[in-house]
């Protein structure tokens, strides 16, 4: 398996060097992006991350739980002309007030810049009840960024169910790209800290038929020991402990993250 992962990473690196994606670079450099989001590029590595997942401008891409739309701002213009972006989040008619609020905020964002977002399609992704985001076998790539810890609060069976729904939505050869806060090896995954064990994610994915195609350390941060009061939210950008040890957390920077690429055979 180690040889497979190394070979995959080397191949991806060689391909990226030989075929730089100027359209992706342009989407990242887009002056319409929110300045606060642009400021985090150095910590989130969007070009390297999306290139590792194998994104192409002609793909049908699903973004699960887009949150405030950090990656949506890049994906939407990149896929606008030749591909399709489906953002799958909370429903505007959800029974949960918090979910309706998230949905309303996303709607406001998408409507604020039609030149960027006018072709974005909406899907519903509400764990543990609703997965209405893409027809079976229709997606080339599904991505999710720092969301898996939220799913874990519903139990392993529901996490597995999410992976199964993603697997069903992908074409044969399709990719599921996962970025998540990484717990140290051997430490039990706990949703309430925000950190997740890499082996746990791989186990869940493989249990529904995915194959691990590769790992990337592009989002690694060895300064992060994942032992903070208030978990990952002690770190930037949240800084949940406010002025307590603020400089220490700023010096650590954003979390240590796994970046995993799974393929549907």
C-alpha positions in Angstrom: 0.0 0.0 0.0 2.8 2.4 0.8 4.3 1.8 -2.6 0.9 2.5 -4.2 0.5 5.7 -2.3 4.0 6.9 -3.2 3.6 6.0 -6.8 0.3 7.9 -6.9 1.8 11.0 -5.4 4.8 10.9 -7.7 2.5 10.5 -10.7 0.2 13.3 -9.6 3.2 15.6 -9.0 4.7 14.9 -12.4 1.4 15.4 -14.1 0.9 18.7 -12.3 4.3 19.9 -13.2 3.8 19.1 -16.8 0.3 20.4 -17.1 -0.1 23.4 -14.9 -3.8 24.3 -14.6 -3.9 27.9 -15.6 -7.7 28.1 -15.2 -7.5 26.9 -11.6 -4.8 29.4 -10.9 -7.0 32.1 -12.4 -9.9 31.1 -10.3 -7.8 31.3 -7.1 -6.4 34.7 -8.2 -10.0 36.0 -8.9 -10.3 39.5 -7.4 -14.0 38.8 -6.6 -13.0 36.3 -3.9 -13.5 37.5 -0.3 -10.3 39.1 1.0 -10.5 37.2 4.3 -10.6 34.0 2.3 -7.7 34.9 0.1 -5.7 35.6 3.3 -6.0 31.9 4.2 -4.6 30.5 0.9 -1.2 30.0 2.4 -2.8 27.7 5.1 -5.4 25.9 3.0 -3.3 25.4 -0.3 -6.3 25.3 -2.7 -4.3 24.8 -5.9 -2.2 21.9 -4.5 -5.2 20.3 -2.8 -7.6 20.4 -5.8 -4.8 19.4 -8.2 -4.1 16.4 -6.0 -7.7 15.4 -6.2 -7.4 15.5 -10.0 -10.0 18.3 -10.7 -10.6 19.3 -14.3 -12.8 22.2 -15.6 -15.1 19.8 -17.4 -16.1 17.8 -14.4 -19.3 17.5 -12.4 -18.2 18.3 -8.9 -20.1 18.1 -5.6 -19.0 20.1 -2.6 -20.5 18.7 0.6 -21.2 21.1 3.4 -19.8 24.3 1.8 -20.2 26.3 5.0 -19.3 29.9 4.3 -18.3 29.1 0.7 -14.5 29.3 1.1 -13.9 26.7 -1.6 -17.1 27.5 -3.5 -15.5 30.9 -4.4 -12.8 28.9 -6.3 -14.8 26.0 -7.6 -17.7 28.1 -9.1 -15.8 30.2 -11.6 -13.4 27.3 -12.4 -16.3 25.0 -13.4 -18.7 27.7 -14.7 -18.1 27.4 -18.4 -17.4 23.8 -19.1 -18.3 21.8 -16.0 -20.9 21.8 -13.2 -20.7 22.6 -9.5 -23.3 21.3 -7.0 -23.1 22.7 -3.5 -24.8 20.4 -1.1 -25.7 21.8 2.3 -28.6 22.4 4.5 -32.2 22.8 3.2 -33.9 26.2 3.3 -37.0 24.2 4.6 -35.1 22.2 7.2 -36.8 21.4 10.5 -33.8 22.7 12.3 -33.5 26.5 12.7 -29.7 26.4 12.6 -29.8 24.5 9.3 -32.2 27.0 7.8 -29.9 29.8 8.8 -26.9 28.2 7.1 -29.0 27.7 4.0 -30.1 31.3 4.0 -26.6 32.5 4.4 -25.4 30.4 1.5 -28.3 31.7 -0.7 -27.4 35.2 0.1 -23.8 34.6 -0.8 -24.6 32.9 -4.1 -27.1 35.7 -5.1 -24.6 38.4 -4.2 -22.3 37.7 -7.1 -24.2 36.3 -10.1 -21.2 36.5 -12.4 -19.4 34.1 -10.1 -22.2 31.9 -8.8 -25.1 32.0 -11.4 -24.5 28.5 -12.6 -24.0 26.8 -9.2 -26.6 24.1 -8.5 -27.9 23.3 -5.1 -28.3 20.0 -3.4 -29.4 19.0 0.1 -26.9 17.2 2.4 -28.1 17.0 6.0 -26.6 14.3 8.1 -28.1 12.0 9.3 -31.4 12.3 7.4 -31.2 13.8 3.9 -28.8 13.1 1.0 -30.3 14.7 -2.2 -27.4 16.1 -4.0 -26.6 14.1 -7.2 -28.1 11.3 -9.2 -26.4 7.9 -8.9 -23.3 7.6 -11.1 -23.3 11.2 -12.1 -20.4 12.9 -10.3 -16.8 12.9 -11.3 -15.5 14.4 -8.0 -17.0 14.9 -4.6 -15.1 17.0 -2.1 -15.5 17.9 1.5 -13.3 20.1 3.6 -13.0 19.8 7.4 -16.5 18.4 7.9 -16.2 14.7 8.8 -15.9 15.4 12.5 -19.4 16.8 12.4 -20.8 13.6 10.9 -19.1 11.5 13.6 -21.5 12.9 16.3 -24.2 10.7 14.7 -22.3 7.5 15.2 -20.2 5.2 13.0 -23.2 3.8 11.1 -24.2 7.3 9.9 -20.6 8.1 8.9 -20.6 4.9 6.9 -23.9 5.9 5.4 -22.5 9.2 4.2 -19.6 7.4 2.5 -22.0 5.0 0.8 -24.1 7.9 -0.5 -21.0 9.6 -1.9 -19.9 6.3 -3.4 -23.3 5.9 -5.1 -23.2 9.4 -6.5 -19.9 8.9 -8.3 -19.1 7.5 -11.7 -16.9 4.5 -11.9 -13.4 6.0 -11.5 -14.8 9.0 -9.7 -12.9 10.5 -6.8 -13.9 11.4 -3.2 -11.5 14.0 -1.9 -11.4 14.5 1.9 -9.5 17.1 3.9 -9.9 16.8 7.7 -8.3 17.8 11.0 -5.9 15.0 11.9 -5.6 13.3 15.3 -2.2 11.8 16.2 -1.9 8.1 15.3 -3.3 5.9 18.0 -5.5 8.5 19.5 -9.2 7.7 19.5 -11.2 9.9 17.1 -13.6 12.2 19.0 -16.0 14.5 17.2 -16.0 17.0 20.0 -12.3 18.0 19.5 -12.6 18.4 15.8 -9.7 16.0 15.2 -10.1 12.6 13.5 -7.8 9.7 13.2 -6.7 9.1 9.6 -7.0 5.4 9.9 -10.6 5.8 10.9 -11.4 7.8 7.7 -9.7 5.2 5.5 -11.6 2.4 7.3 -15.0 4.0 6.7 -14.2 4.7 3.1 -13.0 1.2 2.3 -16.0 -0.3 4.1 -18.3 0.9 1.3 -16.0 0.0 -1.6 -13.7 3.0 -2.0 -10.0 2.4 -2.7 -7.4 4.7 -1.2 -5.6 6.2 -4.2 -3.2 8.4 -2.4 -2.4 10.7 0.5 -0.9 14.2 0.4 0.8 16.1 3.2 0.2 19.5 1.5 -2.1 20.5 4.5 0.1 19.0 7.2 1.2 21.2 10.1 3.7 19.5 12.5 3.4 22.3 15.0 -0.2 21.2 15.7 -0.2 18.5 18.4 -4.0 18.3 18.6 -4.1 18.8 22.4 -5.6 22.2 22.8 -8.3 23.4 25.2 -11.4 23.7 23.1 -10.0 21.4 20.5 -9.2 22.5 16.9 -11.2 25.6 17.4 -8.4 27.0 19.7 -6.4 27.5 16.5 -6.9 30.1 13.8 -9.2 31.2 12.3 -11.6 30.7 15.2 -9.3 31.3 18.2 -12.0 30.0 20.6 -9.9 30.8 23.7 -9.8 34.5 22.7 -6.8 36.2 24.4 -5.8 33.1 26.4 -2.6 31.8 24.8 -3.5 33.7 21.7 0.1 34.2 20.5 0.8 30.5 21.0 -2.1 29.5 18.8 -1.3 32.0 16.2 2.3 30.7 16.1 0.9 27.2 15.5 -1.3 28.3 12.7 -4.2 26.4 11.2 -4.6 22.7 12.0 -2.7 19.6 10.9 -4.9 18.1 8.2 -5.0 14.8 6.3 -5.7 15.1 2.6 -7.0 11.8 1.2 -8.0 10.7 -2.3 -10.4 7.8 -2.6 -11.5 6.2 -5.9 -14.6 4.3 -6.8 -13.5 1.3 -8.8 
